[in-house]
Amino acid sequence: MSISEENYVEIISTKYIPDYKLNIQFNDGVSRIIDFEPFLRKSHHPDIKKYLDRNKFQQFTIRYGDLDWNDYELCFPLGDLYQGVII
């Protein structure tokens, strides 16, 4: 069984919204505004906490349909972003 392009979801654009929110647009027309601040604040890992620096947080890219910070130093499962829930 093959996956058709109709069922393949990817991020096509992302817009920063202060303070730690992103408006993420998917190729199927779905749009989600996700607040990353609770995730960043509750983390104890220094590689994640450093993204509380807003300048660093804003340095995301879309790579191969995924949201990426610094060569996947910080990334989230596409399905979670699509559902609008990160933990």
Secondary structure by P-SEA (a helix, b strand, c coil): cccccccbbbbccccccccccccccccccbbbbbbaaaaaaacccccccccccccccccccccccccccccccccccaaaaaacccc
